């Protein structure tokens, strides 16, 4: 994958006698939260041409788009007030629809997760872009993102309560089939979803994590078996993960402890935020190692579509595991 001007490729740096300045900064940012690595994502709207079927967010968002309906929603989520975004298929008569929760990167609830919600609605899902920080809070720099993300993940009980509130809100909507709920997450938000799967959250059928940091902890109270099916799209050139020896192996062991149905899929030429158009620009701005990869993004979206179709397919009709998948 070509390097972007102004950003040091971290994996090449690692092959030399010392880690380059960019990777070193990445590891310093990751170390700022105990036991947590972080990511970064552009707060700018995604370029229209880089994601098939996506529409660039416009202000309050998409009320007149012919492919879906959308709604600003507000409700209590744990100790905060969530200002989330709901996207629905246009033809409600075809419902009820399976629901998908979307957990954002460490920047919080922004245009990117809303765009993904719209894309899912066009595919026939009811999608809720979550606001896990509350009150629509967003970060515009890594320092603020570290503070917000650390506050969320520093209290596992409160984090679970916020996610569960979003799940219950989505399941209670008349347009939604409350027996069919999944969650997807990006970067740090991928870890949120993986933790909910590890916790055995009731009502959660499946989880897909894109370029996560593979940090999960034992659930409280303990459980014997995780019920959600899990797929992880692993950015193999992500220094937040793959310069830290044993991180992925520790994640696998933790998920295996609760007999998780886990599929790991390698993305060999992908870095952190490979699904996020504009990630290169923000990486250059803050000197953090991340890059958009259009080919990997397209592949990951296709895998998500297949995963969701299989998740709720009638018995005997599920497709085979995706190519290059490693079922654990």
N, C-alpha and C positions, 0 to 999 in steps of 0.2 A: 504494500500500500504506500503510495507516495507520501512523503512527509509534508506537512503544511509549513509554509514560511513562518519563521519566528517561534516554532515549538520543537523542542528536542524530542526525538523518538525514544521513549524510556527503555524499551527492551534492548535496543542497540547500545544504549548507554550502559546497561547492566552487563553487557558482554565485555566491556572495557574494565580497566583496573578499578574504577570507581564509578558510582552512579552519577549521571549528569545532573546539572542544576535543576532541571525541570522535574525529574523523577524524585530528587531529594526533597523538593518542595511538596510534591504529592504525598510522600511518606510523612512529612512533617504535618501536613494538614490532616492526614489520616490518623496520626497519633494524637491529635488534639482532643479526640473523644476516646476515652478508655474502651478498648475492645471494639472500636468502630472504625471502619474506613468510610470515606465519603466520596462523592462525585460532584460534577458540576454540569450545568446545562444552560444554554442560552435562554435569556428571558425575552428575546425577540421572537416574533412570529416565524414559523417555519417557511422556507421558500416553497412556493406552490409547486414547482416542477420536481421537487426531490422526493415526494411521497405520493405514490399513486392513490387516487381517490380522495386525497386530502384537500381541504379548503383552508386557506389562510384565515385565521380568526380576525374578525372585524369588530373591535370595540366590545359591545355588550353581547354580540355573538349570534349570528346565523338564523335569526328568526324567519327569514324568508327563503332559506335554502330548500329546494324541492325534495331533497333526499331524506330529510329527517326533521323532527321537531326538537326543540330544546327549551329548557326551563331553568331559571335560577332558583335554587331551593335552600332553605335555611331551617336548621333544626338543632336540638341539643345533642352534643356528642361528648360524652364524658363530662369533663369540667369546662369545656369550651362550647362555643356556638359555631357550628359548621356552616360555611357559605359555599355549598357545593354546586355542581353543575350536572344536570340530567339531560341526556340525549336519548330520544326514542325514535323508533321507526315511524315513518310518516303515517302509514296505514295501520292505525290502532286496531282496526277490526280483525287483523290477522293475529293479534295477540291472544293470550298473554305470551310475553317474550321471555326468554332466558335473560338473566341479568349479569352484568359484569362490573365489578368495582375496579377503579383505576387509582393506583397509589403513585404519587409523583416523586420525582427526584428530590433531592434535598432543598431545592429552591422553593418548594411548596406549590400550592394550587395556582397554575399559570395557564397561558394559552396552549402550551404543548399538550397537557393532559386533556384539555377541552377538545382539541383537535382529534386526539385518539378516541375520545368518547363519540364524536361525530362519525368517525370512520366505522366504529363498531355499530352505531345505530343504522348506518347505511347497509350493514351486513345482516340486520335483523335482530340486533340485541338491544336491550335497554341498558345503557351504560351510565354509571355515576362516577364522575371525576371527584375524588374525595378531597376534602379540606381538613387535613389532620392537624394542622397547627391552630386552626380556629380563626374566626373573624377574617378569613381570606388573606392571612399574612403570607407575604412572599419575601424571599431574600434576593438581593441584587448584588451581593458580593459573598465570597466564601466565608468571611468571618461571621456574617449574620446567619448564613446557612448552617454553619457549625453550631451556633448558639441555638437556633430553632430545632435542628435535628437532634441535637444532644438533649434538649429539654423533652422532646417526644420520647426518645428511646431510653432516656434515663429512668423512666417510670413505666415499666412493662405493663403493669396492671392498668394504668391510665391509657396507654397506647392501645391495648386490647379493647378497652371500653369504647374508645373513639372509633376504631374499625368496626366493632360490633354494632354501634349505633348507625353507621352508614349501611351496613348489611341489612339491619332491620328496617331502615327507612326504605331501601330499595325493594326488599321483599314485600313490604306492605303496600306498595303502589299497585293499583288495580291493573296496570298494563303489564305487570311482571308475574311470571310463574315462580312462586316462592320456593318451589322444589328444585330450581335450577339457578344457582348462584355461583359464580366464579370470581376470582380476583387476579388482576395483573399488576405488575409494578416495575418501575424503571430505576436502576441504580439503587440508591438508598431505599426507595419505595419498594423495590424488589425484595429487600431484606424484610420490610414490614410484612409483606404477603407471605414470605417463607416462614416467618415467625408465627403467623396465624395458622399456617398449615401444621407447624410443629406443635402448636398449642392444642390442635384438634378442635378448632373453632366450629361449633355446630352451625349447620346450614351452609357451610362452604364446601362446594364439591371439587373445585380444582383451583390451582394456582400456577401462573406463569410468571417467571422473573427474568427480566432482560438486564444483562450486565450487572448483576447484584454483587454484593461484597461478601456473601456467604457467611454472614455472622448471625447465628441463631443461638439461643440459650435454652436450657431445659425449662419446660413449662411448669407453672405453679397454679393449681395442683398438678402433680405428675399424671401422665396418661400412659396407657399401654400401647395404643395404636392410633396413628394419624389416619384420618378418614379421607382427606383431600388428596387427589392425584396431583402430582407436581411435575412441571417441566421447567428446566433452567437453560437459558441461552447464555453460555459462558464466553465472555470476551477474553480470548486467550492471551492477548497482548496488553491486558490491563495491569499496570504495575501495582495498583492498589491491592490486587489479589495475588498476582503470580510472582511478585518479588517477595512475597511473604510465605516462605516455605511451610507447607502443611495446612494452609488455610482451607483449601477445598477439601482435603482429606478429612479434616476435623468436622467440616460441615456434613460430609457424607456419613460419617460415623454417628453424628448427632441425629440425623434424620433416620438412619437405620435403627437406632435405638427404639423408635416408635413405629418401625415397620412401614415407613413411607413408601408409597408407589412413586418412585423418583426416576425421572429421565433427564440425563444431562446431555446437552448438545454443544459441541465445540464450534466456536467461530474463530478460526485460526488467525485471521488477519485483522481482527477487530479489537479496538480499544474501548475504554470506558465511554459511555454515551454514544455508542455506535448507531443507535436508533434515532438520535436527536439531530435534525438538520440545524446547522448553526453552532454545533458543539466546537468546531474548529476555532471559530472566532472568539468564543469565550475562553477557550483553552489558551489562545495566544494572549488575550487580554490579561488573564490572571496567572499565566505561566503554569498551567496545570495540564497533565497529560490525558487528553481526551480528543476524539475525532469522530466525525460522522463518517459512516461507510454505507453508501447507498445500496450496494449489492447485499451486504449483510442485513441491512434494514429490511429490504424486500424479502429476503429469505426468512427472516425472523417473523415477519407479519404473516407469511404463508404458513409457517409452522403453527402460529397462534390460531389461525383459522382452522387448520386441521385438528388441533388439540380440542378446541371448543366443539367442533362437530362430533368428534369421537366421544367427548365427555358425556354427552347426553344422547348418544346414538342408541337405538333399541338393541337389546341383547342379540349378539351374533352379527351385528352390522358394523362394528367398529373397524376402522381401517388399521392396517399394520403400523407398527412403530415407524416414525419418520427415519429417513436415511441418516446415517452417522450418529444416531442416538445411542446412548449408553444407559440402559435401564439398570438401576441399582438394586 
